[in-house]
Amino acid sequence: MSAVPRLLAEAPGASSLQGEEAPPERCNARERRIRANRDKFIAECFAIEAESAREAGALGYMARVLVQATMPHSKPDTNEYVRRNGNLTVAMTAVSEIGLPYGSYPRLLLAWLTTEAFLTQSPTLYLGESLSAFMGKLGLLPTGGRWGTIPRLKEQADRLFGSSVVAYETHDDLGGRVRSRGSRISVADDWDLWWSPRCASDTSAGQVSLFRSWVKLSDKFFNQVVDRPVPIDLRAISALKKSPLALDLYVWLTYRMSYLKRPTEIRWEFLAMQFGADYAEGAHGRRNFKAKLVGALRKVELVYSALRVCEGEHGLVLLPSRTHVPPQLK
């Protein structure tokens, strides 16, 4: 039994895969939508298992700095997002009128930006001939209206390009001296984006020309992109796009597995520093974060079947595994 069917058989709600489906008349619209999404996810998992990212033309990249500098999962109520790990502090700050990026959309956009910059070796990127074609590259169907994908992507693009990340750390030496050092990075220096305000009922809304839309990456970010980016499978990014936490876990785990040599337990509190700043503090918040992280991990295991991770006494135990996109042999 291959890894994907085994994991699917063990996954919650997978009983319908084994045979009995509820009669159609018992399924309301929400249940049908959930079932359709589940079936689509399963099909994507099998496709990823059957063919490598290179063979499928789905090889993508993510800048290493973004593996550590994760963004909020849900809409924050402040303009600063801070994570701490020992002496290291990473803070994302935003323009108050725009706000911080959050959710899946900026993560999808970053995957495209990093991949496009690495492939073209250029910091200036053009979005393409049409909005629908560009959104298709992100795995999104262009829709208008207040809650459509077009206005949501526009908002998150503004938030992403208007934010910056500062990483700094302090150390004491044996002589009593204190050293403090840091670095600031932003994704883009300049950008000029055009969007269609028309609603989804207008069939041409997604066809608005983007030939004038461009983004110029900052020098620091571009250098991070071209200097050993993290290879990813864009099909996995598309399959996990409904879960920002699963997206973060997938990229982080395939990066960690690229250099992991021995079993390593990552304590829950360190995982919370990395991924869980959205969750409340205290015992209840820790339990909620752990449950969310384990649920997201199960999704990642379905698209990344070679991954070997288990729960330990104090956290997640990472076992040496093949990285999801192995390096190309020279």
Backbone bond lengths (Angstrom), bond angles and torsions (degrees), N, CA, C in turn:
res aa  C-N    CA-C-N  psi(-1)  N-CA   C-N-CA  omega(-1)  CA-C   N-CA-C  phi
1 M - - - 1.461 - - 1.521 108.89 -
2 S 1.327 118.00 124.35 1.457 119.97 -177.83 1.513 110.41 -71.76
3 A 1.334 114.57 167.05 1.461 119.78 -172.70 1.521 112.33 -62.91
4 V 1.332 117.88 -41.77 1.458 119.56 -176.79 1.520 112.18 -63.93
5 P 1.366 120.32 -51.52 1.459 118.53 176.89 1.520 112.82 -58.40
6 R 1.334 117.49 -37.24 1.466 119.19 -179.55 1.524 110.58 -63.22
7 L 1.322 117.12 -46.65 1.453 120.14 -179.56 1.521 111.52 -66.47
8 L 1.328 116.29 -37.82 1.453 119.19 178.65 1.519 111.27 -65.28
9 A 1.324 116.38 -37.25 1.453 119.93 179.08 1.515 111.56 -65.62
10 E 1.345 116.32 -29.41 1.459 120.49 -179.00 1.520 112.35 -89.15
11 A 1.323 117.45 -11.83 1.456 120.21 -173.93 1.517 111.24 -73.79
12 P 1.358 117.88 148.06 1.452 121.24 176.60 1.518 110.78 -60.12
13 G 1.307 116.73 140.28 1.446 121.25 178.23 1.501 114.14 75.89
14 A 1.321 117.69 14.41 1.465 120.24 -176.31 1.515 112.35 -92.76
15 S 1.326 118.62 4.25 1.459 120.00 -176.24 1.513 112.15 -61.21
16 S 1.347 117.08 -30.57 1.457 119.19 -179.61 1.509 111.82 -65.35
17 L 1.346 117.30 -21.00 1.460 119.92 177.44 1.514 110.68 -69.40
18 Q 1.333 116.51 -24.58 1.449 120.61 -174.95 1.525 112.64 -88.17
19 G 1.327 117.13 -5.80 1.454 115.82 177.72 1.501 114.08 156.28
20 E 1.337 119.24 -81.94 1.441 122.02 -164.69 1.514 112.08 -77.21
21 E 1.317 114.79 126.91 1.448 122.51 174.57 1.526 107.96 -107.14
22 A 1.333 116.16 147.69 1.453 119.04 175.57 1.521 109.13 -68.14
23 P 1.341 118.20 145.66 1.463 120.65 177.94 1.520 110.48 -55.41
24 P 1.348 117.33 142.37 1.459 120.50 -177.09 1.519 113.14 -54.56
25 E 1.360 117.36 -35.39 1.451 119.15 -176.78 1.523 112.78 -66.53
26 R 1.334 117.06 -17.41 1.462 120.22 179.77 1.526 112.44 -88.32
27 C 1.280 115.16 -8.21 1.466 119.36 -176.07 1.524 110.02 -94.21
28 N 1.296 117.41 119.05 1.453 119.37 173.90 1.523 109.38 -83.09
29 A 1.318 115.83 179.60 1.468 119.41 -175.25 1.523 111.69 -61.56
30 R 1.328 116.45 -38.82 1.459 119.35 -179.21 1.520 111.03 -64.62
31 E 1.327 116.87 -42.69 1.459 120.43 179.72 1.523 111.14 -64.69
32 R 1.331 116.28 -39.28 1.467 119.14 178.62 1.525 110.85 -65.18
33 R 1.329 116.00 -38.55 1.464 119.75 178.59 1.523 110.59 -65.98
34 I 1.335 116.63 -42.81 1.462 120.57 178.32 1.524 110.14 -61.59
35 R 1.336 116.41 -43.11 1.459 120.48 -179.48 1.526 111.07 -65.37
36 A 1.332 116.41 -40.66 1.467 119.66 179.27 1.526 110.83 -64.80
37 N 1.333 116.42 -42.23 1.470 119.97 178.11 1.520 111.08 -64.05
38 R 1.343 115.82 -40.60 1.463 119.87 179.22 1.517 110.82 -63.73
39 D 1.332 116.59 -44.68 1.463 119.85 -179.06 1.531 111.13 -64.87
40 K 1.332 116.19 -37.89 1.464 120.29 177.51 1.526 110.05 -64.34
41 F 1.332 116.87 -42.75 1.461 121.37 179.43 1.522 110.54 -62.71
42 I 1.327 116.75 -42.27 1.464 120.89 179.20 1.533 110.43 -62.09
43 A 1.331 116.27 -43.59 1.462 119.82 179.27 1.528 110.72 -62.16
44 E 1.330 116.84 -39.45 1.463 120.46 178.34 1.527 110.82 -65.06
45 C 1.339 116.68 -38.62 1.465 120.22 178.99 1.524 111.16 -63.13
46 F 1.324 117.14 -43.56 1.461 120.39 179.26 1.532 111.06 -65.58
47 A 1.339 116.99 -37.36 1.463 120.00 178.94 1.526 110.87 -65.04
48 I 1.330 116.57 -40.15 1.463 120.73 178.47 1.519 110.72 -65.79
49 E 1.336 116.53 -38.81 1.465 121.30 179.17 1.527 111.43 -66.62
50 A 1.342 116.31 -34.41 1.465 120.50 -172.20 1.521 113.62 -79.43
51 E 1.329 117.68 -25.66 1.462 120.53 -172.58 1.518 109.54 -145.46
52 S 1.323 117.19 138.43 1.459 120.72 -179.16 1.522 110.52 -70.89
53 A 1.330 115.26 163.40 1.465 120.23 179.48 1.525 111.09 -60.52
54 R 1.333 116.91 -40.57 1.465 119.91 -179.95 1.524 110.76 -65.83
55 E 1.320 116.69 -43.54 1.464 120.27 -179.92 1.524 111.36 -64.35
56 A 1.338 116.35 -34.15 1.462 120.81 -177.53 1.525 112.85 -87.04
57 G 1.341 117.35 -1.91 1.460 120.07 -176.69 1.517 112.28 67.79
58 A 1.339 116.83 30.17 1.469 121.99 -175.77 1.523 111.94 -117.14
59 L 1.323 116.98 22.94 1.457 120.26 -179.97 1.526 109.93 -74.63
60 G 1.332 115.78 126.16 1.456 121.35 178.49 1.514 110.73 -130.88
61 Y 1.327 115.90 -178.61 1.463 120.75 -176.81 1.525 110.22 -143.34
62 M 1.343 114.75 155.05 1.462 121.95 173.07 1.524 108.00 -136.22
63 A 1.327 116.34 137.19 1.462 120.58 178.43 1.522 109.79 -65.79
64 R 1.329 116.44 139.42 1.468 120.57 -177.14 1.522 112.24 -60.96
65 V 1.324 117.86 -34.01 1.462 119.81 -178.65 1.521 111.21 -61.71
66 L 1.337 116.92 -29.86 1.456 120.32 -178.33 1.518 112.42 -82.03
67 V 1.328 117.36 -11.31 1.461 120.10 173.87 1.527 109.31 -69.65
68 Q 1.327 116.63 -35.10 1.465 121.69 179.90 1.524 112.28 -91.60
69 A 1.317 117.44 -37.32 1.467 121.43 -176.45 1.522 109.88 -90.54
70 T 1.325 116.52 71.80 1.456 120.14 -179.58 1.524 110.74 -73.88
71 M 1.331 115.68 157.50 1.459 122.51 -178.49 1.527 110.37 -102.24
72 P 1.338 117.59 167.33 1.468 119.72 176.17 1.527 111.48 -59.60
73 H 1.340 115.73 149.15 1.464 120.93 177.10 1.524 111.25 -85.22
74 S 1.324 116.44 -34.18 1.463 121.82 179.50 1.520 109.04 -124.97
75 K 1.324 116.28 170.81 1.464 120.61 -174.24 1.525 110.84 -63.62
76 P 1.334 117.83 119.82 1.469 120.45 -179.52 1.527 110.92 -81.56
77 D 1.324 115.84 156.80 1.464 119.97 178.53 1.525 111.90 -101.26
78 T 1.331 116.59 11.44 1.464 121.85 176.42 1.524 108.76 -131.64
79 N 1.320 115.95 173.17 1.464 121.46 178.44 1.517 112.05 -106.43
80 E 1.333 116.05 18.70 1.460 121.24 176.85 1.524 108.98 -139.47
81 Y 1.314 115.69 133.97 1.467 122.16 -178.23 1.523 106.97 -126.31
82 V 1.337 116.34 112.33 1.461 121.31 -170.07 1.518 110.55 -118.19
83 R 1.336 116.29 135.07 1.456 122.78 170.89 1.519 108.85 -128.05
84 R 1.323 115.63 141.54 1.469 120.72 -178.92 1.519 109.85 -126.37
85 N 1.322 114.94 141.47 1.459 121.42 176.50 1.521 107.18 -143.81
86 G 1.338 115.61 98.20 1.456 120.03 -176.65 1.515 110.77 64.43
87 N 1.330 117.02 -123.59 1.465 121.79 -179.96 1.522 113.17 -83.72
88 L 1.328 116.53 -7.48 1.461 120.77 -175.90 1.527 110.89 -94.97
89 T 1.324 115.88 132.05 1.462 122.51 174.68 1.521 108.53 -123.55
90 V 1.325 116.36 130.97 1.462 122.06 176.92 1.523 107.35 -120.45
91 A 1.325 116.57 122.59 1.461 121.23 -177.23 1.521 110.16 -126.81
92 M 1.334 116.20 127.47 1.460 121.57 172.82 1.523 107.56 -102.20
93 T 1.314 117.12 128.42 1.457 121.75 -179.26 1.522 109.90 -122.86
94 A 1.339 115.19 154.17 1.458 120.29 -175.03 1.518 110.93 -133.73
95 V 1.321 115.80 160.66 1.462 122.02 169.97 1.527 107.36 -68.21
96 S 1.324 117.37 130.65 1.463 120.39 -172.21 1.524 112.77 -60.09
97 E 1.337 118.35 -33.51 1.464 120.78 -179.10 1.523 112.68 -73.90
98 I 1.326 117.02 -16.60 1.469 120.68 -176.60 1.518 111.37 -107.16
99 G 1.314 117.83 -50.05 1.461 121.52 179.31 1.516 112.92 97.08
100 L 1.328 114.85 171.95 1.462 122.48 -178.62 1.524 111.55 -81.45
101 P 1.329 117.34 148.52 1.469 120.03 172.95 1.521 110.06 -71.72
102 Y 1.324 116.56 148.87 1.463 120.11 179.41 1.526 109.94 -155.83
103 G 1.328 115.62 160.92 1.458 120.67 176.73 1.518 113.51 82.60
104 S 1.320 115.48 -163.61 1.464 121.65 -174.27 1.527 113.62 -80.43
105 Y 1.327 117.89 -32.81 1.463 120.10 -171.73 1.530 113.77 -58.55
106 P 1.341 119.89 -48.25 1.468 117.62 178.79 1.518 112.70 -65.45
107 R 1.319 117.77 -27.38 1.466 120.88 177.16 1.526 110.29 -69.85
108 L 1.331 117.19 -41.24 1.465 120.73 176.00 1.529 110.17 -64.18
109 L 1.316 115.86 -41.35 1.462 120.37 179.77 1.525 111.02 -64.05
110 L 1.326 117.21 -40.86 1.465 120.89 178.90 1.524 111.61 -65.08
111 A 1.332 116.84 -38.49 1.462 119.58 177.64 1.526 110.17 -61.47
112 W 1.339 116.74 -41.33 1.466 119.70 178.67 1.524 110.71 -67.52
113 L 1.334 117.34 -46.07 1.465 121.02 -178.60 1.523 111.38 -58.89
114 T 1.337 115.84 -46.94 1.461 119.93 -178.24 1.521 111.25 -64.78
115 T 1.323 116.14 -44.95 1.463 120.37 -179.38 1.525 111.15 -63.13
116 E 1.325 116.20 -46.80 1.468 120.62 -178.23 1.528 110.99 -64.02
117 A 1.332 116.89 -42.02 1.466 119.92 -179.62 1.523 111.29 -66.18
118 F 1.330 116.87 -39.41 1.464 119.66 179.88 1.528 110.70 -67.30
119 L 1.319 116.98 -42.34 1.463 120.29 -177.39 1.527 112.01 -70.37
120 T 1.333 117.24 -38.70 1.464 120.30 -178.14 1.521 112.36 -88.55
121 Q 1.356 116.72 -17.17 1.466 122.03 -175.57 1.525 110.91 55.63
122 S 1.330 115.49 35.41 1.463 121.16 179.60 1.525 109.42 -131.54
123 P 1.343 118.16 138.87 1.463 120.01 177.68 1.525 113.64 -79.12
124 T 1.330 117.05 -14.71 1.462 120.70 179.36 1.525 109.20 -98.94
125 L 1.326 115.56 119.60 1.459 121.39 -174.12 1.519 110.00 -118.70
126 Y 1.327 116.18 137.56 1.458 122.09 178.66 1.526 108.59 -108.03
127 L 1.336 115.81 135.01 1.461 119.60 -170.69 1.518 113.55 -73.35
128 G 1.310 118.97 -21.53 1.454 119.38 176.75 1.514 112.55 125.94
129 E 1.322 115.41 -174.87 1.457 120.71 -174.47 1.522 113.04 -79.40
130 S 1.344 118.06 -28.36 1.457 119.91 -178.70 1.514 110.33 -146.73
131 L 1.325 115.24 157.83 1.453 120.92 179.18 1.518 111.03 -65.15
132 S 1.334 117.22 -39.71 1.465 120.07 -178.95 1.520 111.14 -64.69
133 A 1.348 117.03 -39.45 1.462 119.75 179.08 1.522 110.51 -66.02
134 F 1.337 116.21 -41.43 1.461 119.72 179.34 1.528 111.05 -65.03
135 M 1.333 117.28 -45.75 1.459 120.08 -179.23 1.519 111.18 -66.58
136 G 1.327 116.47 -30.56 1.458 119.47 175.63 1.514 111.60 -62.23
137 K 1.340 116.82 -34.27 1.464 120.49 177.08 1.524 111.16 -65.56
138 L 1.342 116.78 -25.97 1.461 121.53 178.24 1.522 111.97 -90.03
139 G 1.332 117.06 -0.73 1.454 120.42 -177.98 1.509 112.95 78.33
140 L 1.346 117.60 24.51 1.460 121.97 -177.14 1.521 110.66 -116.75
141 L 1.327 115.92 143.54 1.455 122.35 174.50 1.524 107.82 -94.60
142 P 1.342 119.21 122.19 1.465 119.95 -176.79 1.522 112.55 -69.08
143 T 1.325 116.39 121.72 1.460 122.90 175.26 1.516 108.10 -136.12
144 G 1.348 116.25 147.72 1.455 121.32 -179.81 1.512 111.77 -100.57
145 G 1.314 116.26 -156.03 1.452 120.08 -177.02 1.516 111.50 81.25
146 R 1.327 115.60 170.90 1.464 120.40 -174.13 1.518 112.76 -57.65
147 W 1.340 117.11 -40.23 1.463 120.79 -176.08 1.522 112.31 -106.17
148 G 1.329 117.10 16.19 1.453 120.36 -178.94 1.518 112.78 -73.21
149 T 1.317 115.12 169.50 1.463 119.76 -177.77 1.529 112.39 -71.22
150 I 1.339 117.35 -30.24 1.467 119.76 -178.03 1.531 111.53 -65.07
151 P 1.351 119.58 -53.98 1.470 118.01 178.91 1.523 113.35 -64.97
152 R 1.323 117.66 -30.85 1.465 119.86 178.84 1.527 111.08 -68.91
153 L 1.334 116.71 -41.11 1.462 119.67 178.08 1.524 110.70 -66.45
154 K 1.341 116.62 -41.15 1.468 120.06 177.99 1.528 110.61 -58.87
155 E 1.332 116.19 -46.88 1.464 120.02 -179.07 1.527 111.39 -60.65
156 Q 1.331 116.66 -44.93 1.463 119.73 -177.41 1.524 111.81 -70.87
157 A 1.334 117.75 -31.84 1.468 120.11 175.48 1.528 109.99 -64.26
158 D 1.333 116.95 -44.27 1.464 120.53 177.43 1.525 110.87 -60.88
159 R 1.332 116.61 -43.02 1.463 120.91 -179.72 1.537 111.12 -65.16
160 L 1.330 115.97 -42.62 1.465 119.81 -178.41 1.523 111.55 -64.99
161 F 1.325 116.93 -49.09 1.461 120.29 -176.17 1.531 112.22 -73.23
162 G 1.331 116.90 -18.67 1.459 120.17 178.69 1.514 114.07 -90.99
163 S 1.326 118.01 1.29 1.467 122.07 -177.07 1.525 111.12 -106.88
164 S 1.310 115.46 162.76 1.463 121.43 174.61 1.519 109.13 -141.79
165 V 1.332 115.61 159.36 1.462 122.07 -178.14 1.520 108.88 -120.37
166 V 1.326 115.56 132.54 1.460 121.83 174.84 1.523 108.31 -117.90
167 A 1.323 116.31 127.85 1.467 121.75 174.61 1.521 107.55 -116.20
168 Y 1.325 116.10 128.62 1.462 118.45 178.88 1.522 110.01 -145.28
169 E 1.318 115.30 154.43 1.457 121.05 -179.38 1.518 109.99 -144.89
170 T 1.325 116.01 154.50 1.460 122.46 178.48 1.522 109.47 -127.00
171 H 1.331 116.14 145.40 1.465 122.13 179.89 1.525 109.46 -140.04
172 D 1.314 116.05 143.04 1.468 122.36 171.94 1.524 108.11 -102.63
173 D 1.328 117.03 137.01 1.461 118.76 175.05 1.530 109.52 -102.51
174 L 1.322 116.16 175.73 1.467 120.83 -175.90 1.520 112.26 -65.64
175 G 1.318 117.45 -19.64 1.454 120.57 -179.86 1.514 113.72 -87.65
176 G 1.324 117.20 4.99 1.454 120.56 179.16 1.511 114.14 85.85
177 R 1.328 117.28 3.97 1.458 120.31 178.63 1.529 110.18 -84.47
178 V 1.317 115.49 150.74 1.464 121.93 179.74 1.523 108.62 -115.56
179 R 1.316 115.39 128.67 1.462 120.31 177.26 1.527 108.86 -110.99
180 S 1.307 115.92 131.17 1.460 122.14 176.71 1.518 108.23 -125.48
181 R 1.308 116.80 129.63 1.465 119.88 178.70 1.523 109.20 -142.89
182 G 1.328 115.97 154.69 1.453 119.44 -177.95 1.510 111.90 -161.20
183 S 1.327 114.74 174.54 1.459 121.37 -179.42 1.522 108.68 -152.03
184 R 1.319 115.95 142.20 1.460 121.92 178.35 1.528 108.98 -113.54
185 I 1.333 115.54 139.95 1.458 120.07 178.80 1.522 109.27 -143.42
186 S 1.312 116.17 141.57 1.462 122.04 172.75 1.519 107.88 -126.03
187 V 1.314 116.57 156.12 1.460 120.20 -177.66 1.524 110.73 -70.65
188 A 1.329 116.91 -46.62 1.465 120.21 -173.84 1.519 111.55 -128.87
189 D 1.322 115.72 144.63 1.463 121.52 171.98 1.523 110.60 -88.38
190 D 1.330 116.29 -40.38 1.466 121.84 -177.45 1.525 108.73 -142.84
191 W 1.325 116.53 150.44 1.463 121.15 175.49 1.525 109.45 -156.73
192 D 1.311 115.62 151.57 1.466 122.48 179.16 1.524 106.57 -144.56
193 L 1.327 116.84 102.04 1.458 122.00 -172.87 1.525 110.62 -116.64
194 W 1.326 115.99 138.97 1.460 122.26 178.05 1.523 108.56 -116.39
195 W 1.347 115.33 136.08 1.462 120.27 -177.88 1.523 109.70 -131.39
196 S 1.331 115.47 157.54 1.455 120.56 175.39 1.521 109.71 -95.65
197 P 1.345 118.27 126.47 1.460 120.24 177.71 1.517 112.96 -84.78
198 R 1.339 117.04 -1.31 1.457 120.07 -175.33 1.517 111.52 -71.85
199 C 1.308 115.86 153.20 1.467 121.38 -174.39 1.517 110.87 -80.20
200 A 1.330 115.08 171.00 1.461 120.97 -175.97 1.511 112.32 -66.48
201 S 1.343 117.91 -24.03 1.459 119.71 -179.29 1.519 111.91 -68.78
202 D 1.325 116.53 -18.94 1.459 121.38 175.29 1.521 107.67 -82.90
203 T 1.329 117.30 109.85 1.465 120.95 -174.06 1.519 112.49 -64.35
204 S 1.337 117.20 -16.22 1.464 119.01 -179.74 1.520 112.29 -93.15
205 A 1.344 117.13 1.50 1.470 119.61 -176.19 1.517 111.78 -57.93
206 G 1.327 116.32 -40.13 1.457 119.63 -178.28 1.508 113.39 -80.33
207 Q 1.345 116.70 -6.73 1.458 119.47 -176.79 1.519 112.96 -97.74
208 V 1.341 117.60 5.93 1.453 120.05 179.10 1.531 109.56 -56.72
209 S 1.313 115.19 137.80 1.461 119.48 -176.83 1.520 111.30 -69.15
210 L 1.327 115.48 137.31 1.462 121.59 176.50 1.524 111.26 -113.33
211 F 1.335 117.21 17.18 1.457 118.73 -173.00 1.527 111.71 -61.93
212 R 1.338 117.53 -20.92 1.463 119.99 178.77 1.528 112.23 -94.83
213 S 1.324 118.47 -1.79 1.461 121.14 -176.98 1.523 110.80 -88.56
214 W 1.326 115.29 128.31 1.462 119.61 -178.92 1.520 110.07 -150.38
215 V 1.325 114.67 161.48 1.463 122.87 177.28 1.522 107.56 -135.27
216 K 1.324 116.86 133.02 1.462 120.99 173.81 1.525 108.13 -109.49
217 L 1.319 116.12 113.44 1.454 121.27 -178.88 1.525 110.73 -68.67
218 S 1.327 115.82 148.87 1.465 119.43 175.87 1.529 109.16 -67.14
219 D 1.323 116.14 155.51 1.465 120.16 -178.94 1.525 111.34 -59.25
220 K 1.336 117.03 -44.12 1.463 119.96 -178.49 1.519 111.33 -62.90
221 F 1.336 116.17 -45.14 1.460 118.92 -178.91 1.521 110.78 -66.79
222 F 1.327 116.95 -42.78 1.462 120.16 179.79 1.523 110.91 -61.23
223 N 1.326 117.25 -41.44 1.467 120.00 178.33 1.523 111.26 -63.43
224 Q 1.334 117.40 -36.58 1.461 120.89 175.20 1.524 110.64 -63.46
225 V 1.328 115.63 -37.37 1.466 120.39 -177.77 1.524 111.29 -67.13
226 V 1.317 117.41 -46.61 1.468 120.08 -174.55 1.524 112.37 -81.93
227 D 1.342 117.61 -15.24 1.457 121.35 -179.52 1.529 109.51 -99.61
228 R 1.309 116.30 93.33 1.464 123.42 175.67 1.532 114.00 53.44
229 P 1.332 118.35 62.65 1.462 119.88 174.74 1.531 110.35 -70.76
230 V 1.310 116.35 167.86 1.466 121.53 179.83 1.529 109.12 -87.65
231 P 1.348 119.37 116.88 1.466 120.40 177.34 1.529 110.65 -67.98
232 I 1.324 116.78 136.80 1.461 122.37 178.38 1.518 109.45 -136.17
233 D 1.323 115.58 162.85 1.460 121.76 175.57 1.524 107.22 -97.99
234 L 1.321 117.33 114.89 1.456 120.71 -177.06 1.520 112.15 -64.74
235 R 1.329 117.65 -22.56 1.468 119.67 175.31 1.518 110.58 -68.65
236 A 1.329 117.22 -35.49 1.463 120.86 176.32 1.524 110.26 -66.66
237 I 1.325 116.88 -40.77 1.465 120.98 177.58 1.525 109.92 -60.21
238 S 1.322 116.74 -43.67 1.460 120.59 179.27 1.527 111.52 -65.47
239 A 1.329 117.00 -41.79 1.465 120.94 -178.38 1.523 111.73 -66.06
240 L 1.329 117.33 -31.90 1.468 121.92 -175.79 1.522 112.91 -97.46
241 K 1.324 118.07 6.93 1.461 120.50 -169.07 1.521 114.87 -64.16
242 K 1.322 118.71 -16.63 1.465 120.16 178.33 1.523 112.50 -80.47
243 S 1.330 118.15 -7.61 1.463 121.84 -177.89 1.527 110.66 -127.87
244 P 1.334 118.68 102.46 1.468 120.40 177.40 1.523 112.70 -57.94
245 L 1.332 117.35 -37.45 1.464 120.34 179.58 1.522 110.67 -65.54
246 A 1.334 117.51 -41.46 1.462 120.51 178.00 1.529 110.75 -64.79
247 L 1.326 118.02 -38.21 1.466 121.01 176.63 1.523 110.99 -61.21
248 D 1.340 116.10 -45.96 1.466 119.91 179.01 1.521 111.39 -62.69
249 L 1.327 116.61 -43.62 1.464 121.02 -179.53 1.520 111.16 -63.11
250 Y 1.328 116.63 -43.44 1.466 120.63 -178.20 1.529 110.69 -59.25
251 V 1.331 116.81 -50.53 1.467 120.13 -177.45 1.525 110.43 -65.43
252 W 1.334 116.72 -42.36 1.465 120.80 -179.45 1.518 111.54 -64.62
253 L 1.330 117.56 -42.45 1.465 120.50 -177.23 1.524 112.17 -69.81
254 T 1.328 117.63 -42.15 1.467 117.51 179.50 1.526 110.30 -67.51
255 Y 1.341 117.24 -30.12 1.466 120.48 174.99 1.525 110.43 -69.66
256 R 1.329 118.24 -46.74 1.463 120.85 -179.74 1.525 111.45 -61.46
257 M 1.328 116.81 -39.02 1.461 119.89 -178.07 1.527 112.12 -69.74
258 S 1.321 117.27 -15.65 1.467 119.50 179.33 1.524 111.90 -71.32
259 Y 1.348 117.33 -17.75 1.469 119.00 179.20 1.525 113.33 -134.07
260 L 1.335 118.96 1.23 1.466 121.05 -179.25 1.527 110.39 -69.63
261 K 1.331 117.14 127.84 1.464 122.01 -177.02 1.525 113.04 -110.32
262 R 1.329 117.82 -22.03 1.469 120.75 -176.60 1.524 108.99 -145.55
263 P 1.332 117.94 158.13 1.470 120.17 177.92 1.526 110.86 -54.43
264 T 1.317 115.73 133.01 1.465 121.30 -176.95 1.519 109.35 -136.13
265 E 1.332 116.25 127.97 1.460 120.32 177.28 1.529 109.37 -96.46
266 I 1.321 115.90 123.93 1.460 122.32 176.88 1.524 107.10 -101.20
267 R 1.313 116.95 115.68 1.454 121.12 -174.88 1.533 111.35 -65.82
268 W 1.338 114.98 151.11 1.458 120.34 -177.72 1.523 111.56 -56.94
269 E 1.350 117.15 -38.84 1.458 118.95 -177.96 1.529 111.88 -65.69
270 F 1.343 117.48 -33.40 1.460 119.71 177.11 1.531 110.78 -73.70
271 L 1.323 116.63 -36.30 1.462 120.12 175.43 1.527 110.42 -64.10
272 A 1.336 115.96 -37.60 1.464 119.79 177.85 1.525 111.00 -65.47
273 M 1.333 117.04 -37.33 1.464 120.20 176.45 1.527 111.00 -63.48
274 Q 1.333 115.51 -36.93 1.459 120.60 -177.46 1.524 112.13 -77.59
275 F 1.331 117.03 -43.96 1.463 120.86 -169.81 1.524 115.07 -120.87
276 G 1.330 118.59 -13.22 1.457 119.62 -165.57 1.496 117.34 -113.18
277 A 1.331 119.27 27.10 1.462 119.77 -178.83 1.525 112.09 -67.10
278 D 1.344 117.92 -15.78 1.460 120.92 178.88 1.523 112.40 -76.78
279 Y 1.323 117.59 -14.75 1.461 121.02 -170.99 1.520 111.14 -97.35
280 A 1.338 115.10 150.73 1.462 121.17 -177.46 1.522 110.73 -65.89
281 E 1.328 115.84 152.75 1.450 120.94 176.21 1.528 109.51 -81.38
282 G 1.324 116.19 169.86 1.455 120.33 -179.25 1.512 112.02 95.88
283 A 1.334 116.26 174.53 1.465 121.82 -175.16 1.522 111.68 -61.42
284 H 1.331 117.37 -43.30 1.472 120.00 -179.20 1.526 110.87 -64.50
285 G 1.339 116.71 -42.79 1.457 120.25 178.80 1.514 112.28 -63.05
286 R 1.346 116.57 -38.93 1.466 120.18 178.63 1.522 111.30 -65.69
287 R 1.336 116.54 -41.24 1.474 119.39 178.10 1.521 110.80 -64.43
288 N 1.325 116.66 -41.21 1.457 120.72 179.86 1.524 110.60 -63.95
289 F 1.334 116.61 -43.87 1.462 120.15 178.77 1.524 110.92 -62.32
290 K 1.328 117.16 -45.07 1.461 120.56 -179.31 1.521 110.72 -59.99
291 A 1.344 116.82 -44.22 1.464 120.36 179.86 1.527 110.81 -63.15
292 K 1.334 117.21 -42.73 1.464 120.83 179.49 1.523 110.84 -64.99
293 L 1.331 116.32 -42.04 1.460 119.74 -178.08 1.524 111.01 -66.24
294 V 1.333 117.40 -43.41 1.465 120.34 179.35 1.526 109.96 -63.93
295 G 1.338 117.65 -39.79 1.459 120.30 176.98 1.514 112.23 -62.52
296 A 1.340 116.72 -42.17 1.466 120.35 177.63 1.521 110.89 -66.54
297 L 1.332 116.40 -36.69 1.466 120.57 179.07 1.521 111.04 -61.88
298 R 1.322 117.67 -38.74 1.470 120.55 178.91 1.529 110.71 -60.85
299 K 1.330 117.09 -37.80 1.464 120.21 177.33 1.529 110.66 -67.07
300 V 1.323 115.94 -41.67 1.466 119.90 179.74 1.522 110.41 -62.70
301 E 1.332 117.47 -40.15 1.466 120.94 -179.99 1.524 111.56 -61.65
302 L 1.323 117.17 -28.88 1.459 119.96 -179.39 1.524 112.23 -71.93
303 V 1.330 117.30 -34.37 1.467 119.22 178.69 1.524 111.77 -90.79
304 Y 1.327 117.19 -16.44 1.470 123.34 -175.32 1.528 106.31 -126.93
305 S 1.329 116.12 75.80 1.465 121.27 -169.61 1.524 113.64 -70.19
306 A 1.338 117.97 -19.72 1.470 120.30 179.21 1.528 112.31 -81.38
307 L 1.317 116.86 -6.39 1.462 121.47 -177.51 1.525 111.04 -67.76
308 R 1.324 116.25 133.31 1.466 122.12 178.19 1.525 108.85 -121.70
309 V 1.324 114.69 103.16 1.463 122.64 -179.12 1.517 107.80 -140.00
310 C 1.324 116.81 139.85 1.463 120.37 176.78 1.523 109.31 -142.05
311 E 1.313 115.86 162.08 1.462 120.74 177.43 1.517 109.58 -79.59
312 G 1.333 116.32 131.56 1.453 121.99 176.30 1.514 110.98 -105.53
313 E 1.303 116.01 -169.20 1.464 120.76 -178.10 1.524 111.90 -67.50
314 H 1.330 116.33 -34.70 1.463 119.87 -174.42 1.525 113.59 -122.24
315 G 1.325 118.26 -0.80 1.454 119.46 -178.02 1.512 111.41 177.53
316 L 1.328 116.27 -153.04 1.461 121.99 177.54 1.522 109.49 -94.01
317 V 1.326 115.92 134.32 1.458 121.49 177.14 1.526 108.16 -99.59
318 L 1.317 116.25 116.74 1.462 121.75 177.05 1.516 108.54 -91.84
319 L 1.324 116.59 124.22 1.455 122.17 177.98 1.523 108.55 -105.14
320 P 1.325 118.33 139.99 1.465 119.88 -179.26 1.527 111.47 -49.66
321 S 1.309 116.06 124.73 1.460 122.60 -176.65 1.523 109.25 -137.20
322 R 1.310 114.94 160.12 1.462 119.48 173.57 1.525 108.50 -68.37
323 T 1.333 116.75 129.96 1.456 119.21 176.97 1.528 109.34 -61.28
324 H 1.326 117.50 151.70 1.463 119.40 -171.31 1.521 112.56 -62.91
325 V 1.326 117.05 -35.50 1.463 121.10 175.46 1.522 107.10 -118.92
326 P 1.336 118.18 95.75 1.468 121.03 -177.66 1.524 110.82 -60.85
327 P 1.333 117.61 148.70 1.467 120.27 177.46 1.520 110.70 -62.24
328 Q 1.315 115.25 146.37 1.461 120.37 -179.09 1.525 110.07 -74.56
329 L 1.319 115.71 130.55 1.461 120.08 179.60 1.521 109.80 -70.81
330 K 1.331 115.85 135.78 1.468 120.04 -179.46 1.516 110.72 -89.95
